[in-house]
Amino acid sequence: MGPALLLIAQLYRVETQARPLAAEDRLRLRRIQSQPILDKLRNYLLEIEAESCQESGGRAVRYT
């Protein structure tokens, strides 16, 4: 499994934890746990964007 999919799997785990919580608590959990994961995912996509641009125009990475 690639790095992006591992990060997405982590996001799904956070959402599984958040599901039974009240809206305020879900938001708090997402800010604490999901935001750092999303930041890592964004940084990873920015890193691979240059490589992808050479191979396929990088459209998929930019779209993501």
PDB file with SEQRES, HELIX, SHEET and CRYST1 records, atoms N, CA, C and O in Angstrom:
SEQRES   1 A   64  MET GLY PRO ALA LEU LEU LEU ILE ALA GLN LEU TYR ARG          
SEQRES   2 A   64  VAL GLU THR GLN ALA ARG PRO LEU ALA ALA GLU ASP ARG          
SEQRES   3 A   64  LEU ARG LEU ARG ARG ILE GLN SER GLN PRO ILE LEU ASP          
SEQRES   4 A   64  LYS LEU ARG ASN TYR LEU LEU GLU ILE GLU ALA GLU SER          
SEQRES   5 A   64  CYS GLN GLU SER GLY GLY ARG ALA VAL ARG TYR THR              
HELIX    1 AA1 PRO A    3  ALA A   18  1                                  16    
HELIX    2 AA2 ALA A   23  LEU A   29  1                                   7    
HELIX    3 AA3 ARG A   30  SER A   34  3                                   5    
HELIX    4 AA4 GLN A   35  SER A   56  1                                  22    
HELIX    5 AA5 ARG A   59  TYR A   63  1                                   5    
CRYST1    1.000    1.000    1.000  90.00  90.00  90.00 P 1           1          
ATOM      1  N   MET A   1       0.856  -1.165   0.000  1.00  0.00           N  
ATOM      2  CA  MET A   1       0.000   0.000   0.000  1.00  0.00           C  
ATOM      3  C   MET A   1       0.906   1.232   0.000  1.00  0.00           C  
ATOM      4  O   MET A   1       1.863   1.310   0.770  1.00  0.00           O  
ATOM      5  N   GLY A   2       0.595   2.182  -0.862  1.00  0.00           N  
ATOM      6  CA  GLY A   2       1.406   3.374  -0.969  1.00  0.00           C  
ATOM      7  C   GLY A   2       1.181   4.343   0.179  1.00  0.00           C  
ATOM      8  O   GLY A   2       0.228   4.199   0.944  1.00  0.00           O  
ATOM      9  N   PRO A   3       2.064   5.338   0.298  1.00  0.00           N  
ATOM     10  CA  PRO A   3       1.971   6.302   1.397  1.00  0.00           C  
ATOM     11  C   PRO A   3       0.629   7.038   1.445  1.00  0.00           C  
ATOM     12  O   PRO A   3       0.077   7.247   2.525  1.00  0.00           O  
ATOM     13  N   ALA A   4       0.109   7.425   0.297  1.00  0.00           N  
ATOM     14  CA  ALA A   4      -1.158   8.158   0.284  1.00  0.00           C  
ATOM     15  C   ALA A   4      -2.290   7.275   0.806  1.00  0.00           C  
ATOM     16  O   ALA A   4      -3.137   7.739   1.569  1.00  0.00           O  
ATOM     17  N   LEU A   5      -2.309   6.022   0.403  1.00  0.00           N  
ATOM     18  CA  LEU A   5      -3.370   5.123   0.862  1.00  0.00           C  
ATOM     19  C   LEU A   5      -3.263   4.840   2.357  1.00  0.00           C  
ATOM     20  O   LEU A   5      -4.281   4.684   3.032  1.00  0.00           O  
ATOM     21  N   LEU A   6      -2.046   4.772   2.873  1.00  0.00           N  
ATOM     22  CA  LEU A   6      -1.875   4.583   4.314  1.00  0.00           C  
ATOM     23  C   LEU A   6      -2.435   5.777   5.085  1.00  0.00           C  
ATOM     24  O   LEU A   6      -3.079   5.608   6.120  1.00  0.00           O  
ATOM     25  N   LEU A   7      -2.186   6.976   4.577  1.00  0.00           N  
ATOM     26  CA  LEU A   7      -2.711   8.174   5.233  1.00  0.00           C  
ATOM     27  C   LEU A   7      -4.238   8.211   5.154  1.00  0.00           C  
ATOM     28  O   LEU A   7      -4.904   8.579   6.122  1.00  0.00           O  
ATOM     29  N   ILE A   8      -4.779   7.838   4.022  1.00  0.00           N  
ATOM     30  CA  ILE A   8      -6.235   7.806   3.871  1.00  0.00           C  
ATOM     31  C   ILE A   8      -6.841   6.762   4.814  1.00  0.00           C  
ATOM     32  O   ILE A   8      -7.906   6.991   5.388  1.00  0.00           O  
ATOM     33  N   ALA A   9      -6.177   5.634   4.973  1.00  0.00           N  
ATOM     34  CA  ALA A   9      -6.649   4.612   5.914  1.00  0.00           C  
ATOM     35  C   ALA A   9      -6.668   5.161   7.342  1.00  0.00           C  
ATOM     36  O   ALA A   9      -7.571   4.850   8.119  1.00  0.00           O  
ATOM     37  N   GLN A  10      -5.671   5.976   7.682  1.00  0.00           N  
ATOM     38  CA  GLN A  10      -5.648   6.601   9.002  1.00  0.00           C  
ATOM     39  C   GLN A  10      -6.848   7.535   9.175  1.00  0.00           C  
ATOM     40  O   GLN A  10      -7.454   7.586  10.245  1.00  0.00           O  
ATOM     41  N   LEU A  11      -7.181   8.266   8.120  1.00  0.00           N  
ATOM     42  CA  LEU A  11      -8.342   9.160   8.185  1.00  0.00           C  
ATOM     43  C   LEU A  11      -9.629   8.368   8.410  1.00  0.00           C  
ATOM     44  O   LEU A  11     -10.497   8.788   9.175  1.00  0.00           O  
ATOM     45  N   TYR A  12      -9.746   7.233   7.748  1.00  0.00           N  
ATOM     46  CA  TYR A  12     -10.930   6.389   7.947  1.00  0.00           C  
ATOM     47  C   TYR A  12     -11.014   5.882   9.385  1.00  0.00           C  
ATOM     48  O   TYR A  12     -12.105   5.777   9.946  1.00  0.00           O  
ATOM     49  N   ARG A  13      -9.854   5.567   9.984  1.00  0.00           N  
ATOM     50  CA  ARG A  13      -9.861   5.119  11.382  1.00  0.00           C  
ATOM     51  C   ARG A  13     -10.357   6.232  12.307  1.00  0.00           C  
ATOM     52  O   ARG A  13     -11.120   5.978  13.239  1.00  0.00           O  
ATOM     53  N   VAL A  14      -9.923   7.457  12.045  1.00  0.00           N  
ATOM     54  CA  VAL A  14     -10.396   8.588  12.849  1.00  0.00           C  
ATOM     55  C   VAL A  14     -11.907   8.739  12.687  1.00  0.00           C  
ATOM     56  O   VAL A  14     -12.618   8.966  13.665  1.00  0.00           O  
ATOM     57  N   GLU A  15     -12.390   8.615  11.467  1.00  0.00           N  
ATOM     58  CA  GLU A  15     -13.828   8.752  11.226  1.00  0.00           C  
ATOM     59  C   GLU A  15     -14.621   7.646  11.907  1.00  0.00           C  
ATOM     60  O   GLU A  15     -15.746   7.875  12.352  1.00  0.00           O  
ATOM     61  N   THR A  16     -14.059   6.472  11.991  1.00  0.00           N  
ATOM     62  CA  THR A  16     -14.721   5.374  12.707  1.00  0.00           C  
ATOM     63  C   THR A  16     -14.853   5.726  14.186  1.00  0.00           C  
ATOM     64  O   THR A  16     -15.882   5.457  14.806  1.00  0.00           O  
ATOM     65  N   GLN A  17     -13.800   6.331  14.746  1.00  0.00           N  
ATOM     66  CA  GLN A  17     -13.855   6.768  16.145  1.00  0.00           C  
ATOM     67  C   GLN A  17     -14.856   7.908  16.322  1.00  0.00           C  
ATOM     68  O   GLN A  17     -15.518   8.001  17.356  1.00  0.00           O  
ATOM     69  N   ALA A  18     -14.965   8.768  15.318  1.00  0.00           N  
ATOM     70  CA  ALA A  18     -15.808   9.956  15.424  1.00  0.00           C  
ATOM     71  C   ALA A  18     -17.287   9.656  15.268  1.00  0.00           C  
ATOM     72  O   ALA A  18     -18.126  10.397  15.780  1.00  0.00           O  
ATOM     73  N   ARG A  19     -17.613   8.595  14.576  1.00  0.00           N  
ATOM     74  CA  ARG A  19     -19.007   8.310  14.221  1.00  0.00           C  
ATOM     75  C   ARG A  19     -19.977   8.391  15.405  1.00  0.00           C  
ATOM     76  O   ARG A  19     -21.017   9.038  15.278  1.00  0.00           O  
ATOM     77  N   PRO A  20     -19.682   7.763  16.546  1.00  0.00           N  
ATOM     78  CA  PRO A  20     -20.679   7.791  17.630  1.00  0.00           C  
ATOM     79  C   PRO A  20     -20.705   9.098  18.437  1.00  0.00           C  
ATOM     80  O   PRO A  20     -21.568   9.272  19.297  1.00  0.00           O  
ATOM     81  N   LEU A  21     -19.784  10.000  18.171  1.00  0.00           N  
ATOM     82  CA  LEU A  21     -19.674  11.212  18.981  1.00  0.00           C  
ATOM     83  C   LEU A  21     -20.666  12.287  18.556  1.00  0.00           C  
ATOM     84  O   LEU A  21     -21.194  12.271  17.445  1.00  0.00           O  
ATOM     85  N   ALA A  22     -20.900  13.211  19.466  1.00  0.00           N  
ATOM     86  CA  ALA A  22     -21.713  14.386  19.155  1.00  0.00           C  
ATOM     87  C   ALA A  22     -20.933  15.275  18.185  1.00  0.00           C  
ATOM     88  O   ALA A  22     -19.713  15.160  18.070  1.00  0.00           O  
ATOM     89  N   ALA A  23     -21.639  16.150  17.499  1.00  0.00           N  
ATOM     90  CA  ALA A  23     -21.032  16.990  16.459  1.00  0.00           C  
ATOM     91  C   ALA A  23     -19.824  17.777  16.982  1.00  0.00           C  
ATOM     92  O   ALA A  23     -18.786  17.822  16.321  1.00  0.00           O  
ATOM     93  N   GLU A  24     -19.947  18.387  18.144  1.00  0.00           N  
ATOM     94  CA  GLU A  24     -18.836  19.167  18.712  1.00  0.00           C  
ATOM     95  C   GLU A  24     -17.614  18.286  18.953  1.00  0.00           C  
ATOM     96  O   GLU A  24     -16.484  18.670  18.654  1.00  0.00           O  
ATOM     97  N   ASP A  25     -17.861  17.110  19.494  1.00  0.00           N  
ATOM     98  CA  ASP A  25     -16.770  16.190  19.794  1.00  0.00           C  
ATOM     99  C   ASP A  25     -16.129  15.641  18.522  1.00  0.00           C  
ATOM    100  O   ASP A  25     -14.915  15.439  18.476  1.00  0.00           O  
ATOM    101  N   ARG A  26     -16.941  15.397  17.488  1.00  0.00           N  
ATOM    102  CA  ARG A  26     -16.383  14.970  16.188  1.00  0.00           C  
ATOM    103  C   ARG A  26     -15.453  16.034  15.637  1.00  0.00           C  
ATOM    104  O   ARG A  26     -14.356  15.733  15.167  1.00  0.00           O  
ATOM    105  N   LEU A  27     -15.898  17.271  15.696  1.00  0.00           N  
ATOM    106  CA  LEU A  27     -15.075  18.371  15.191  1.00  0.00           C  
ATOM    107  C   LEU A  27     -13.768  18.464  15.960  1.00  0.00           C  
ATOM    108  O   LEU A  27     -12.707  18.635  15.359  1.00  0.00           O  
ATOM    109  N   ARG A  28     -13.831  18.356  17.261  1.00  0.00           N  
ATOM    110  CA  ARG A  28     -12.630  18.409  18.096  1.00  0.00           C  
ATOM    111  C   ARG A  28     -11.683  17.266  17.741  1.00  0.00           C  
ATOM    112  O   ARG A  28     -10.480  17.475  17.584  1.00  0.00           O  
ATOM    113  N   LEU A  29     -12.228  16.062  17.617  1.00  0.00           N  
ATOM    114  CA  LEU A  29     -11.414  14.897  17.272  1.00  0.00           C  
ATOM    115  C   LEU A  29     -10.748  15.088  15.909  1.00  0.00           C  
ATOM    116  O   LEU A  29      -9.566  14.789  15.742  1.00  0.00           O  
ATOM    117  N   ARG A  30     -11.512  15.584  14.942  1.00  0.00           N  
ATOM    118  CA  ARG A  30     -10.955  15.799  13.603  1.00  0.00           C  
ATOM    119  C   ARG A  30      -9.848  16.835  13.628  1.00  0.00           C  
ATOM    120  O   ARG A  30      -8.833  16.673  12.950  1.00  0.00           O  
ATOM    121  N   ARG A  31     -10.028  17.895  14.396  1.00  0.00           N  
ATOM    122  CA  ARG A  31      -8.978  18.921  14.481  1.00  0.00           C  
ATOM    123  C   ARG A  31      -7.709  18.373  15.104  1.00  0.00           C  
ATOM    124  O   ARG A  31      -6.601  18.711  14.688  1.00  0.00           O  
ATOM    125  N   ILE A  32      -7.880  17.532  16.096  1.00  0.00           N  
ATOM    126  CA  ILE A  32      -6.719  16.991  16.800  1.00  0.00           C  
ATOM    127  C   ILE A  32      -6.047  15.872  16.009  1.00  0.00           C  
ATOM    128  O   ILE A  32      -4.821  15.840  15.898  1.00  0.00           O  
ATOM    129  N   GLN A  33      -6.842  14.956  15.460  1.00  0.00           N  
ATOM    130  CA  GLN A  33      -6.262  13.766  14.835  1.00  0.00           C  
ATOM    131  C   GLN A  33      -6.213  13.823  13.318  1.00  0.00           C  
ATOM    132  O   GLN A  33      -5.216  13.413  12.725  1.00  0.00           O  
ATOM    133  N   SER A  34      -7.257  14.318  12.679  1.00  0.00           N  
ATOM    134  CA  SER A  34      -7.308  14.288  11.213  1.00  0.00           C  
ATOM    135  C   SER A  34      -6.458  15.378  10.572  1.00  0.00           C  
ATOM    136  O   SER A  34      -5.823  15.142   9.544  1.00  0.00           O  
ATOM    137  N   GLN A  35      -6.439  16.566  11.165  1.00  0.00           N  
ATOM    138  CA  GLN A  35      -5.713  17.663  10.534  1.00  0.00           C  
ATOM    139  C   GLN A  35      -4.237  17.357  10.303  1.00  0.00           C  
ATOM    140  O   GLN A  35      -3.727  17.643   9.219  1.00  0.00           O  
ATOM    141  N   PRO A  36      -3.525  16.782  11.286  1.00  0.00           N  
ATOM    142  CA  PRO A  36      -2.123  16.442  11.021  1.00  0.00           C  
ATOM    143  C   PRO A  36      -1.963  15.411   9.891  1.00  0.00           C  
ATOM    144  O   PRO A  36      -1.002  15.470   9.124  1.00  0.00           O  
ATOM    145  N   ILE A  37      -2.896  14.482   9.797  1.00  0.00           N  
ATOM    146  CA  ILE A  37      -2.848  13.485   8.725  1.00  0.00           C  
ATOM    147  C   ILE A  37      -3.083  14.158   7.380  1.00  0.00           C  
ATOM    148  O   ILE A  37      -2.391  13.864   6.405  1.00  0.00           O  
ATOM    149  N   LEU A  38      -4.057  15.061   7.326  1.00  0.00           N  
ATOM    150  CA  LEU A  38      -4.327  15.791   6.087  1.00  0.00           C  
ATOM    151  C   LEU A  38      -3.133  16.646   5.672  1.00  0.00           C  
ATOM    152  O   LEU A  38      -2.835  16.769   4.484  1.00  0.00           O  
ATOM    153  N   ASP A  39      -2.457  17.228   6.643  1.00  0.00           N  
ATOM    154  CA  ASP A  39      -1.255  18.013   6.343  1.00  0.00           C  
ATOM    155  C   ASP A  39      -0.167  17.129   5.733  1.00  0.00           C  
ATOM    156  O   ASP A  39       0.490  17.520   4.768  1.00  0.00           O  
ATOM    157  N   LYS A  40       0.017  15.935   6.302  1.00  0.00           N  
ATOM    158  CA  LYS A  40       1.001  14.997   5.758  1.00  0.00           C  
ATOM    159  C   LYS A  40       0.630  14.582   4.330  1.00  0.00           C  
ATOM    160  O   LYS A  40       1.491  14.505   3.453  1.00  0.00           O  
ATOM    161  N   LEU A  41      -0.652  14.319   4.112  1.00  0.00           N  
ATOM    162  CA  LEU A  41      -1.115  13.923   2.786  1.00  0.00           C  
ATOM    163  C   LEU A  41      -0.869  15.040   1.785  1.00  0.00           C  
ATOM    164  O   LEU A  41      -0.393  14.787   0.678  1.00  0.00           O  
ATOM    165  N   ARG A  42      -1.184  16.257   2.159  1.00  0.00           N  
ATOM    166  CA  ARG A  42      -0.954  17.405   1.277  1.00  0.00           C  
ATOM    167  C   ARG A  42       0.525  17.538   0.934  1.00  0.00           C  
ATOM    168  O   ARG A  42       0.887  17.726  -0.227  1.00  0.00           O  
ATOM    169  N   ASN A  43       1.379  17.439   1.954  1.00  0.00           N  
ATOM    170  CA  ASN A  43       2.820  17.551   1.716  1.00  0.00           C  
ATOM    171  C   ASN A  43       3.330  16.442   0.807  1.00  0.00           C  
ATOM    172  O   ASN A  43       4.158  16.681  -0.071  1.00  0.00           O  
ATOM    173  N   TYR A  44       2.833  15.229   1.020  1.00  0.00           N  
ATOM    174  CA  TYR A  44       3.233  14.114   0.168  1.00  0.00           C  
ATOM    175  C   TYR A  44       2.820  14.366  -1.284  1.00  0.00           C  
ATOM    176  O   TYR A  44       3.604  14.143  -2.206  1.00  0.00           O  
ATOM    177  N   LEU A  45       1.592  14.827  -1.476  1.00  0.00           N  
ATOM    178  CA  LEU A  45       1.112  15.086  -2.837  1.00  0.00           C  
ATOM    179  C   LEU A  45       1.914  16.204  -3.504  1.00  0.00           C  
ATOM    180  O   LEU A  45       2.183  16.146  -4.704  1.00  0.00           O  
ATOM    181  N   LEU A  46       2.291  17.208  -2.737  1.00  0.00           N  
ATOM    182  CA  LEU A  46       3.122  18.271  -3.297  1.00  0.00           C  
ATOM    183  C   LEU A  46       4.498  17.740  -3.709  1.00  0.00           C  
ATOM    184  O   LEU A  46       5.059  18.155  -4.723  1.00  0.00           O  
ATOM    185  N   GLU A  47       5.028  16.817  -2.906  1.00  0.00           N  
ATOM    186  CA  GLU A  47       6.327  16.216  -3.229  1.00  0.00           C  
ATOM    187  C   GLU A  47       6.276  15.425  -4.531  1.00  0.00           C  
ATOM    188  O   GLU A  47       7.183  15.522  -5.358  1.00  0.00           O  
ATOM    189  N   ILE A  48       5.218  14.644  -4.710  1.00  0.00           N  
ATOM    190  CA  ILE A  48       5.167  13.788  -5.893  1.00  0.00           C  
ATOM    191  C   ILE A  48       4.627  14.513  -7.118  1.00  0.00           C  
ATOM    192  O   ILE A  48       4.696  13.991  -8.230  1.00  0.00           O  
ATOM    193  N   GLU A  49       4.093  15.710  -6.921  1.00  0.00           N  
ATOM    194  CA  GLU A  49       3.520  16.440  -8.048  1.00  0.00           C  
ATOM    195  C   GLU A  49       4.565  16.688  -9.137  1.00  0.00           C  
ATOM    196  O   GLU A  49       4.275  16.522 -10.321  1.00  0.00           O  
ATOM    197  N   ALA A  50       5.766  17.081  -8.747  1.00  0.00           N  
ATOM    198  CA  ALA A  50       6.802  17.350  -9.737  1.00  0.00           C  
ATOM    199  C   ALA A  50       7.125  16.100 -10.551  1.00  0.00           C  
ATOM    200  O   ALA A  50       7.276  16.168 -11.771  1.00  0.00           O  
ATOM    201  N   GLU A  51       7.230  14.964  -9.872  1.00  0.00           N  
ATOM    202  CA  GLU A  51       7.507  13.710 -10.576  1.00  0.00           C  
ATOM    203  C   GLU A  51       6.347  13.347 -11.502  1.00  0.00           C  
ATOM    204  O   GLU A  51       6.561  12.913 -12.633  1.00  0.00           O  
ATOM    205  N   SER A  52       5.135  13.525 -11.022  1.00  0.00           N  
ATOM    206  CA  SER A  52       3.955  13.175 -11.806  1.00  0.00           C  
ATOM    207  C   SER A  52       3.811  14.057 -13.028  1.00  0.00           C  
ATOM    208  O   SER A  52       3.351  13.603 -14.076  1.00  0.00           O  
ATOM    209  N   CYS A  53       4.200  15.309 -12.904  1.00  0.00           N  
ATOM    210  CA  CYS A  53       4.094  16.226 -14.044  1.00  0.00           C  
ATOM    211  C   CYS A  53       4.924  15.722 -15.215  1.00  0.00           C  
ATOM    212  O   CYS A  53       4.520  15.858 -16.370  1.00  0.00           O  
ATOM    213  N   GLN A  54       6.065  15.148 -14.926  1.00  0.00           N  
ATOM    214  CA  GLN A  54       6.929  14.644 -15.983  1.00  0.00           C  
ATOM    215  C   GLN A  54       6.341  13.387 -16.611  1.00  0.00           C  
ATOM    216  O   GLN A  54       6.495  13.169 -17.812  1.00  0.00           O  
ATOM    217  N   GLU A  55       5.681  12.572 -15.829  1.00  0.00           N  
ATOM    218  CA  GLU A  55       5.186  11.294 -16.322  1.00  0.00           C  
ATOM    219  C   GLU A  55       3.822  11.415 -17.007  1.00  0.00           C  
ATOM    220  O   GLU A  55       3.637  10.914 -18.116  1.00  0.00           O  
ATOM    221  N   SER A  56       2.870  12.077 -16.350  1.00  0.00           N  
ATOM    222  CA  SER A  56       1.504  12.067 -16.879  1.00  0.00           C  
ATOM    223  C   SER A  56       0.862  13.452 -16.868  1.00  0.00           C  
ATOM    224  O   SER A  56      -0.359  13.571 -16.974  1.00  0.00           O  
ATOM    225  N   GLY A  57       1.653  14.468 -16.743  1.00  0.00           N  
ATOM    226  CA  GLY A  57       1.088  15.797 -16.672  1.00  0.00           C  
ATOM    227  C   GLY A  57       0.643  16.209 -15.284  1.00  0.00           C  
ATOM    228  O   GLY A  57       0.270  17.365 -15.083  1.00  0.00           O  
ATOM    229  N   GLY A  58       0.671  15.292 -14.311  1.00  0.00           N  
ATOM    230  CA  GLY A  58       0.344  15.592 -12.928  1.00  0.00           C  
ATOM    231  C   GLY A  58      -1.117  15.956 -12.682  1.00  0.00           C  
ATOM    232  O   GLY A  58      -1.456  16.458 -11.610  1.00  0.00           O  
ATOM    233  N   ARG A  59      -1.970  15.713 -13.646  1.00  0.00           N  
ATOM    234  CA  ARG A  59      -3.371  16.106 -13.489  1.00  0.00           C  
ATOM    235  C   ARG A  59      -4.035  15.441 -12.285  1.00  0.00           C  
ATOM    236  O   ARG A  59      -4.771  16.095 -11.546  1.00  0.00           O  
ATOM    237  N   ALA A  60      -3.785  14.163 -12.084  1.00  0.00           N  
ATOM    238  CA  ALA A  60      -4.433  13.449 -10.989  1.00  0.00           C  
ATOM    239  C   ALA A  60      -3.983  14.004  -9.642  1.00  0.00           C  
ATOM    240  O   ALA A  60      -4.797  14.161  -8.733  1.00  0.00           O  
ATOM    241  N   VAL A  61      -2.707  14.299  -9.509  1.00  0.00           N  
ATOM    242  CA  VAL A  61      -2.200  14.830  -8.249  1.00  0.00           C  
ATOM    243  C   VAL A  61      -2.778  16.216  -7.996  1.00  0.00           C  
ATOM    244  O   VAL A  61      -3.199  16.512  -6.877  1.00  0.00           O  
ATOM    245  N   ARG A  62      -2.803  17.056  -9.002  1.00  0.00           N  
ATOM    246  CA  ARG A  62      -3.370  18.401  -8.829  1.00  0.00           C  
ATOM    247  C   ARG A  62      -4.854  18.319  -8.517  1.00  0.00           C  
ATOM    248  O   ARG A  62      -5.358  19.103  -7.712  1.00  0.00           O  
ATOM    249  N   TYR A  63      -5.553  17.400  -9.129  1.00  0.00           N  
ATOM    250  CA  TYR A  63      -6.982  17.235  -8.876  1.00  0.00           C  
ATOM    251  C   TYR A  63      -7.225  16.851  -7.419  1.00  0.00           C  
ATOM    252  O   TYR A  63      -8.144  17.354  -6.774  1.00  0.00           O  
ATOM    253  N   THR A  64      -6.392  15.962  -6.921  1.00  0.00           N  
ATOM    254  CA  THR A  64      -6.533  15.508  -5.540  1.00  0.00           C  
ATOM    255  C   THR A  64      -6.302  16.644  -4.590  1.00  0.00           C  
ATOM    256  O   THR A  64      -6.377  16.458  -3.376  1.00  0.00           O  
TER     257      THR A  64                                                      
END                                                                             
